[in-house]
Amino acid sequence: MRNTCLVLLLSAFFLQPDSANAEDGWRFELTPFVGYRMGGQLDAEDDELDIELDDSVSGGLLLNWRHRDNTEWELHYSRQDSVARIRNRTSNEVSRVDFDAHTLQLGGIYSFDGNRLVPYLAMTLGGSYVRTTGDRDESDTFFSGSLGLGVRYAMSERVRLRLEARAYGTLVRSSTDIFCESNETTGACNVRVEGDIVGQIETFAGVSVRF
């Protein structure tokens, strides 16, 4: 009974709209989006190897909920299906590894003043789950963050068009085997990366529904 009362009190506290929410008539915003993610280069321990990610289509879902007049919390999920190219500088041979990344981050948004067109700044932190498929399947999870700058355009009282450019940074550990290729003689991994921050840029568009 005590736990039930505590849950009800917490629910009432977090779900009760403040004055700004009551005036605007919305509490949550849901935004499916489609984008294009570019960049992504890693340094290998072997100086003769270059590792680069292909630019590719991305997509995801954003959930926002009101905090104050100009601030919101944001839960950000995105996915990228790409290819990692491992090139040998000496022989110029290129091997390919399928690259699938799922990113889940939590952060917030600060909206600047505006009427129908409202610019905003977004920042989130969280993790990225990466799975690669080449000579063998590998997966790993890394710390990641993002910083975005965008605009919302009011199409109606409840619907917004959201356009944004976002920079991602993923901290890749040197101990990971996600880009591993098996050595033909020993079966050991002969492609390892140095600990590094992988930077990518994404532009996306989405339609937001407020409720």
C-alpha positions in Angstrom: 0.0 0.0 0.0 2.8 2.4 0.9 4.6 1.7 -2.5 1.3 2.2 -4.3 0.8 5.6 -2.7 4.4 6.6 -3.5 3.9 5.7 -7.2 0.7 7.7 -7.3 2.4 10.8 -5.7 5.3 10.6 -8.1 3.0 10.2 -11.1 1.0 13.2 -10.0 4.1 15.3 -9.6 5.6 14.4 -13.0 2.5 14.3 -15.1 0.8 17.5 -13.7 1.3 20.2 -16.4 2.8 23.5 -15.4 1.3 26.8 -16.5 3.2 26.9 -19.7 2.1 23.4 -20.7 -1.5 24.3 -19.9 -1.4 27.4 -22.1 0.2 25.6 -25.0 -2.0 22.5 -24.6 0.6 19.8 -25.0 2.8 17.7 -22.8 4.6 15.3 -25.1 5.9 15.3 -28.7 6.7 12.3 -30.9 8.9 12.6 -34.0 9.7 9.8 -36.4 12.5 11.0 -38.7 14.6 10.0 -41.8 18.1 11.4 -42.4 21.5 10.9 -44.0 24.6 10.3 -41.9 28.0 11.2 -43.1 31.6 10.6 -42.0 33.2 8.2 -39.6 36.9 7.4 -39.7 39.0 5.3 -37.3 42.7 4.8 -36.7 43.9 1.3 -36.8 46.8 0.0 -34.6 48.4 -1.1 -37.9 49.5 2.1 -39.6 49.0 0.6 -43.0 45.2 0.3 -42.5 42.5 2.9 -42.9 39.0 2.3 -41.6 36.1 4.5 -43.0 32.3 4.3 -42.7 30.3 4.8 -45.8 27.7 7.6 -45.8 24.2 6.1 -45.6 20.5 6.7 -44.9 19.5 6.8 -41.2 16.3 6.9 -39.3 14.9 7.0 -35.8 12.4 8.3 -33.3 12.4 11.3 -30.9 10.3 11.6 -27.8 10.2 15.0 -26.1 8.3 16.2 -23.0 8.0 19.7 -21.5 10.1 20.9 -18.7 9.9 24.7 -18.6 8.9 27.5 -21.0 11.8 27.0 -23.4 13.3 23.7 -22.3 12.3 20.0 -22.9 13.7 16.6 -22.1 14.5 14.4 -25.1 14.8 10.7 -25.6 16.7 10.0 -28.9 16.8 6.7 -30.8 18.5 6.4 -34.2 19.8 3.6 -36.4 22.3 3.5 -39.2 23.0 0.6 -41.6 26.3 1.2 -43.4 29.5 -0.5 -44.5 33.0 -0.1 -43.0 35.8 -0.2 -45.6 39.2 -1.4 -44.4 41.9 -0.3 -46.9 45.5 -1.4 -47.0 47.6 1.6 -48.0 50.4 -0.6 -49.3 48.4 -3.0 -51.5 45.4 -0.7 -51.9 43.2 -3.8 -51.2 39.8 -3.0 -49.7 37.7 -5.3 -47.5 34.2 -4.6 -46.4 32.3 -5.2 -43.2 28.6 -4.6 -42.7 28.1 -2.0 -40.0 24.8 -1.7 -38.0 24.6 0.9 -35.2 21.7 1.6 -32.8 22.0 4.7 -30.6 19.9 5.5 -27.6 20.5 8.8 -25.8 18.8 11.1 -23.2 19.2 14.8 -23.0 17.3 18.0 -23.7 16.4 20.9 -26.0 16.5 24.6 -25.5 14.2 26.6 -27.8 14.8 30.1 -28.9 12.1 32.7 -29.3 10.0 32.4 -32.4 6.4 32.3 -33.7 5.8 29.7 -36.4 9.5 29.1 -37.0 11.4 28.2 -33.8 15.1 27.5 -33.8 16.5 25.2 -31.1 19.6 23.6 -29.7 19.7 19.9 -28.6 22.2 17.9 -26.6 22.0 14.2 -25.6 24.2 11.5 -24.0 23.9 7.8 -24.0 25.3 4.7 -25.7 25.6 3.1 -29.1 25.2 -0.6 -29.8 27.3 -1.6 -32.9 27.1 -4.9 -34.7 29.4 -5.8 -37.6 29.3 -8.7 -40.1 32.3 -9.8 -42.0 34.5 -12.8 -41.6 32.7 -13.2 -38.4 29.9 -11.4 -36.5 31.0 -9.1 -33.7 29.1 -6.6 -31.5 30.0 -4.0 -28.8 28.5 -1.1 -26.9 30.1 2.3 -26.6 29.5 5.7 -24.9 28.2 8.3 -27.3 26.9 11.9 -27.3 25.3 14.3 -29.8 24.8 18.0 -30.4 22.1 19.3 -32.7 20.9 22.6 -34.2 17.6 22.8 -35.9 14.2 24.5 -36.5 10.6 23.6 -36.0 7.9 24.9 -38.3 4.3 25.0 -37.0 2.1 23.3 -39.6 -0.9 23.3 -37.3 -1.6 23.5 -33.5 -0.4 19.9 -33.0 1.9 19.2 -35.9 5.4 20.5 -36.5 8.0 20.0 -39.3 11.3 19.4 -37.7 14.6 19.9 -39.6 18.0 19.4 -37.9 21.7 18.9 -38.3 23.3 16.8 -35.6 26.9 15.9 -34.8 27.6 12.5 -33.1 30.7 11.5 -31.2 31.2 7.8 -30.3 34.1 6.7 -28.0 35.5 3.5 -29.4 37.7 1.4 -27.2 41.0 0.0 -28.4 40.1 -3.5 -27.0 37.0 -3.9 -29.3 36.9 -6.5 -32.0 34.1 -5.1 -34.1 36.2 -4.6 -37.2 38.1 -7.8 -36.7 39.2 -9.9 -39.7 40.5 -13.3 -39.1 44.1 -14.1 -40.0 44.1 -17.0 -42.5 47.0 -18.8 -40.7 46.3 -18.2 -37.0 42.6 -17.3 -37.0 43.5 -14.3 -34.8 42.1 -10.8 -35.2 44.5 -8.8 -37.4 42.5 -5.5 -37.5 42.2 -3.6 -34.2 41.5 0.1 -33.7 43.1 2.6 -31.5 41.0 4.2 -28.8 39.4 7.2 -30.5 36.3 9.3 -30.8 34.5 8.7 -34.1 32.7 11.8 -35.4 29.7 11.8 -37.7 27.3 14.4 -39.1 23.6 13.7 -39.7 20.9 15.8 -41.3 17.3 14.7 -40.9 13.7 15.7 -41.3 10.7 14.6 -39.3 7.1 15.3 -38.6 6.3 16.0 -34.9 2.9 15.3 -33.3 2.1 16.9 -30.0 -0.4 15.5 -27.5 
